[in-house]
């Protein structure tokens, strides 16, 4: 434990006094304190839990934790990055909890989880969780606690059956998966009996007051930052984008009753402010927010924004950022090819990207960070050449700006139109090509690890047959003193388990038949499969149209 770290926190909400019969709950983040406490999602769920008198909450991170109770009724995990799965296995061992939920007895805590990884596709990790929250915590946390309060003295199975009746709570044990053969595709996913709904639907919070920091601390990865969620989801619906499709519909915080009071609360304790959201400048009242933050009383504030939609990066916004101690701004362009962006459904032109760079320089910023992607479905060599040409042109248009280009490999994500496409091996070569042509010209190219992308794809499209592989690969990593298994360890585990699961290439690289059941077929996201497939076909039609025009 590190009491001084927790003592340095400024807590911005009033926790409830736990009732005498409160359930003991440990809320874990599978990474270090500095990383976990910087997660607005983790902060929000911690505050929601702490506001429930029926639970007594303690926090746990991989490096430090609060004083823990002798007996734990509930052990929860916030799971926001796939490659943290090994830390979850390590935590279960640390708490002396059997890894497989089927091996747990009445004295073991109920293990639950939430967050974007589990909401998108919990199946590779399903055996580790007794139940999973699918969707937004604002409604799910109170419903979960209320249901548990009704069955406090019941058996483990009775508690899980009661939880399965709560919309958005998924009990993996209640569903049987069958396959064409051990190495084949999924045949059926069905409830084991009538006590479990055929489909579990993600829950969506529809209020106009969104999340804001519930704690400020100098020990966060972003020191002393106060974060405010301006919007949730994104209206653009790029075909690969989990942040958009999984969190639909696009929702905005009310400026007068939500954002401004929240910002005022935060700035009373810290001068560092972060505005978060997938597309914050598309808030219909964003100009009013700029007006508010432009007041002289906030001249001391250090302001940072999450990724800004490129064609909304005005000179006025850039000037405000430079006045508020921001040296850079981030935009996602995906590609320098107008053709490819039309296929992606990225409603953006090269002219708008050039104007954004000009505005950033004129507004007094020192750097512009751009994000793109390689290996996108329908991508051609000409699209890569267009990206190189655009970035070199930006260097001439805004010579005073430091340009950086972060580029990832396309990874298919559940509940998006491109969930049926695999990772294209050509992406690895294209990442190197970008670096080769841009780095010598003074552009800081930051390619994400291609091998990490392969692991992300494996987990994002995986089914329950992967669980033994993950456990075995994690064992290899531990034996080698590593936090996460390497690509070679995963392949070694797959070799040992040959005959019990499909080849890794089926999960990672193969394009899937849209007519076959998906591993998450029984978990309903914001849009039905038919709509997602329609959007997939629209991207193919856009590719054909652009090809015909060329």
N, C-alpha and C positions, 0 to 999 in steps of 0.2 A: 504494500500500500504506500501511497505518497500523500499524506494529509495536506501538505503545503500546496500541492497542485489544486486540490479541491477547495482549499481555503482561499485561493486567489480568484475564485469565480465570483462574478457578480450575477446573481440569479434574478431574473426579471419577471418572475411569477410567484404566486403564493401557493405552495403545495398544500394539499389537504392533510389534515391530521388523520393518520390511518386509524380505522376502527379497531376495537379490541379483537375482533375476529378476522382482521384483514389477512388476505393471502400474501405470503411472502413471494416477491417477484424480483428476479435479477434480469436486468435489461442489458444485453451485451452488444458490443460492436466488435466485429472480428478484425480489428486492427488497433493501432496504438491510440492513446488518448488524444494526441494532437490532431490526428486524422479524424477520429470519430466525433470529437466535440466540434469540429468544423462542419460537420454534416447538418444542414438545417433540418433534414428529415429526422435524423436521430434526436436532435434537440426537441423537435415538435412532439414526437411520440413520447419521449421522456416526460415532457410537461403534461401531456394528456393523461398518461398513466398516473403521474404524481397528483393529479387533480381528482383521482378516484379514491374515496375513503376505503373502498373494499380491498385495495391492494397497498402493500408497503414496498416501495421500489428502492432497489440498489443498483448502481451502475457498475459495469465490468468492461474493461478494455484489456488488450493483450499484455500491456505493460503495467497497468495499475488498476485498482478497483476500490470501491467504497467498502466499508465493513459489511461482511456477508452474514446472513442469518444461518443458524445451525441447520435448519431444514428449509429447503426451497420448494415452494409449490409450483412455481412457474419460472421457466428459463426461456427468455425471448431473445431473438437475434434480429438486428437490422442488417440486411444483406443488400448492398448496393453495387458491388463489383464482383463479377464471377470468380476472379482469381483469388478471392479471399476465402474460398471454400475450405482450404486446408486449415485455416484458423478456426473455422467452426468445428471441424473434427478435433482439433487440438483442445478447444474449449470443452467439448463434451467429455473428453478424456480427463481433463483437469477437474471437472465437476463429478467425475466418477459415474457418468451416465452412459449406459449402453448406447452404442452408435445407432443400432437398428431399433426403431420404435417398437417393433414386435417383441424385443427382448426385455423391455422395461416392465417393472413390477409396480405395485401400488405405492411403494415408498419413493419412487423416482418422480422428479418433477415432470410436468407436462412441458414439452419442448415445442416452442412455436416460433414463427418467423414472419417477417414482412419485408417490404422494400421492392425496388424495381426488378431485381433479379428473380425473386420468387413470384412476383405478380406476373411477369412475362412468361416464365417457364420453370416451375419448381420441380419437374419430374426427375432430373438427374440426382436431386438432393432429397427426394420425397421420403426416403426411408429414414432420414435423420429427424424428421419433424412429426410431431403428433398432430399439429394443425398449423395452417398457414393462412395469413390474412391477405386477401387479394384486393388491392386497391388502396384508397385513401383512408388514413387513420382517424380523421376527424369523426367519422361515423362508426368505423369498425371497432375502435378501442372501447368506447362506452358500451357498445352492444356485446363485445366479448366479455367484459367485466360483469355486466348484468347477467349474462347467461351462466357464467361460472358461479355467481352468487346464488343462483337458483338450485345448483346441484352440488353445493359445497361438500356435503357428506356422502356423495354418491361414489360408485366405483369409477375407475379410470375409463372403462368402456362407456359407462353411462354419461360421464362428462363429455367425452368426445362425440357421442351421439347427439347430445344436446347442442354442442357447439356447431355440429354439422347442419343444424336447422337455422343458423344465423346466416342471412344473405352475405356472401363474400368470404365466409370461413370455409376453408377446404381441409377436409380430413383425408389424407392420401390413403390411409388404411381401408377406407370405405369403398375403394374402387379397384377393380380387377382389370389388368391389361393382358390381352392375348395377342400372339404374334402368328404370322403365317408359318414361321419356323424360327428357331432360336436366332438365326442370323437374318431373318427377313423383316419385312415391314410390319407395322402394327395392323392387326386385324380388327380388334374391338377394344373399347374402353367402356366398362359398364359398372354401375354401383353394385355392391355385393348383395344388397337387399333394398327394400323400399324405404329404409330409414335414411337414405342418402339421396339427394337430388341428382337427376341425370346430368345436369349442367350446373356448375358453380359460376356465378356471374360477378365480375369485378365490380366493386362499389366505388361510386364517384361522388365526391363531396361537391355540392353545388352552391355553397355559400359565397358571398362576395368579400369575406374577410379571409385572406390567405395567411400563410405562415410568416412569422417573424422570429428572430432569435429569442430564445428563452434563457440564454446564458452568454455572458461575455467574459473572455479570459485571455490573459497574455500568453497562455500555453497552447492556444489553438494554432493550427498550421498557418492561418491568416490571423496574426496577432491582434487581439482586441477588436476584432471586426464584429459589427452588428449587421445582420443580414435580414433583408425584407424581400419576400416573394411578391413580385409585381404582377405576374401573370402565371397561369398554369396551363400547360400544353402549348401548342403552336398551331395557328390556322393554316400554315403553308402545306403541311402534309407531304413532305418529301418522301418518296416511296420506300426508303430504307429506314426512316427515322422512328425509333422506338419512343423517343421523348415526345413525339407528336401523337402517334397512333395509339400508344398504350394509355395516354392520359386525356384523350378527348372527353368532352368538348373543351374548346379554348375558353378559359375563364379569366376574368380580370378582377383585381381588388379595387374596391371603391376608393377613389382618391381622398375624398373629404372625410369619410367615416372610418376608412381602413388604413390607407397608406400614410397619410400625413400624421395622424395620431401615433401610429407605430414608429415612424421615423423619429418623431419628437421624443418618444420614450427612449429610443436607443441613443440618440445624440445627447441625452442628459447624462449618460454614463461613459460614452466613448466618442471620439471624433472620427472614427473610421466607419464608413457606411458602404455596404455592398448591396446592390439591387440585383435580384436574381429572377431568372425565368428564361425559357427557351427563346423568347422573342419579345423582350420587354418594351422595345420601342414601338411595338404594334398595339400597345395599350391605347385605347381611343382618347385618353386624357393625358398622354405622356407629356404634352407641352405644358399642361398645368403643373405637372410634377417638376419639370425643368424650372418653371417660374418660381416654384416654392424653394427649390434648392439653390437658385441664383441669388437669393436674398443675402445682403451683406452679413447678416448675423451668422451665416454658415460659411463664411470665408475660410474658417479654420478647418473645415471638414475635408477629410480625404475620401474621395468618392471613387468607387470602382463598379463596373457593370459586367454582367455576364455577356455572352455573345450577343452582338447587336445585328439586327437585320441590315444588310449592306445598304440598301437603297433608302434607309431612314437615318443614315449616319450624316447628319447635317453639320454645317460649319458651326452653327450655334451650339449644338451638343458637344462637338469636339472642343470648342472654346471653354464651355463649362467644365468639361473633364480636366482640361489643362489647368484651369483656375483652381480646381479642387484636388490638385496634387496627383492626378492620373497622368502617367507618361505614355500610356498605350491604350489601344482599344482592339477588341477581337471581332472579326467577322468571318462567317462561314461562307465560302464561295463554292465549295465542292469541286469545281473544275473551271478551267479557263475556256471551256468549250460551250458556246451558246447551245449547240446541238445536244450535248450530253445533259446540260441542266434542264432542257425541255423534257427529256426522257425521265429525269429524276423528279420532275415537277417542281424544280427550283425556279421560282418566278423572278428571274434576275438576268440582267444583260451585262455584257462586258463594259458597255458605256457607263452603267451604274456603278460597277466596281471601280472603274477609273475615277469617277467623280467622288466616290467615297474616299479614295486615297488622297485626292486633291483637297478634300474638305478636312481630312485629318491633319495634313501638313499646314493648311491655312489656319486651322483652329489652334495651332500651337502644340499639338502632340508630337512626341519624339519617335514613337514606334507604332507600327501596324502589324497585328498578328492575323494571319489568314489561315483558315483550315480547309482542307480538301480531302479527297478520297481517291484511292486507286483501285482498279479491279472492279469497278461498278458494272453491273449487267449492261450489255450493249456498248460498253466502252471500246473504242478503237484507238490505234496508234495516233491517228490524227488528233484525237481529243487530248492526248498527252502533250503533243506538240503545241496545241493551242494553250494549254496551261503554262507551259514554259514561256511561250511568247507573251502571254498576258503579264506574268510576273516580271519579266524583263522590261516590259513597257511601263509597269507601275514604278519601277526603279527610276525610269527617266522622268515620269510625270511628277513624282514626289521624291526628289533626290535627297532631301533632308531627313526623310523617314528611315528608320531601321526596319527593314521588312523581314518577317519570319514566316515560314510556311510549314505548318504542321500537317502531315499527311498520314492518314490511316488506311488500312485495307478494308474494303467492304466486307462486313460481317452480317449474315442474315439474322434477323431478330424476329421472334414470335410476335404475332398479331400485327405484322406489317405486310404490305403487298409483296415484298421481296423475300418473305420467309421461305419461299419454295426454291430460291436460288442458292447455290453453293458458292464458297470462296473460289475465286479464279486464281490458279497458281501463277498466272502471268503478273499478278499484283506485286510479287516480290521483286521481279525484274524492273517493273515500272517505278517502284519506290526508289530503287538505286539510280534509275535514269534521271529522275527528277533531281536527286542530290548531285549527280554528276554534272548536270547542265546549269544548275542554279547556284550551288555553293561557291564556285569560282567567281561568280558575278556579284558576290557580296550579299546574297540572300541566305539567311540562316534557315536551312532546311532541317526539319525535325520529324523524321519518319518514325511512326510507331512500330514496335517490334512485330514483324510478320508472324513469327512463331507464337507470340501472345495472341495475335488475331486468330490463329488456327485453334488455340485453346478456347478462346471466347466462342468461336463458331461451334465447337464440339459441345460446349455447355449450353449455348443458346438454342441448339436444335436437338439436344439429347433427350433420351427417354430413360426409363428406370433401369435398363440394362447397364447403364454407365456407372451406377453406384459402386459396384465392386471394383471397377477400374479406377475410379477416383480414390477409393480407399487404399488400393494397392499402390498406386502411384504416389500417394501421400506418404505411405510407409517408406518407399524408396527415398523420397525427399528428406524425411526425418533422419534416415540412416546416413545421408550425405550431409546433414547439417544445413539443409536448405529450407526456406519457408514454403516454397511452392515447387511442385514437380516440374522438371524440364520436359521439353518435347521428347527427348530420348526416353525418359522414364515413363511417359504416357504410352509411347510405342511399345516399350518393353512389357508394360502391364497388359496391353492389348494382345500381345503375342501369347502371354501366359493364359489369357482368358479366351483364346481363340475357340470358336464354336459356340460361345454363349452370347455373342453380340455381333452386329454387323461390322464390316471393316470400318475403320475410322474415316476413310474417305467418303463413305456413304453419308455420315453425319456432316462432314466438313465441306466436301467439294461437290457432291452430286446435286444436280437439280432434281427436285422431287415432283412426282406426279400430283397435281392439285386434287385429283379424285381420291387419293389415299388419306386415311385418317392421320392427323398430326399428333405428336405426343401430348399436346395441350388441347386436344379436340374437345374435351369435356369442361374446359375452362373458358368462359366467354369474356372476351375483351369488349371494348367500346363498339366495335363494328363487327357484323357477322362475316363469316368466311366468304359468302357470296360477294359481298361488297369489296373485301380485300382482293379477291380474285379479279373482280371487275377493274379495280385500280391497277392490278398487275397487267391486265390485258391492255389498259390504256397506255401504259408505259411502252409496251411492245408496239402498239399502233403509232405512238409518237416516234419511235425509232424508225418504223417503216415510212412514215410521212417525211421525216427529215432526210432519209436516204433517197426518197423519190425526188425531193427538192434539189438535192445535191447532184 
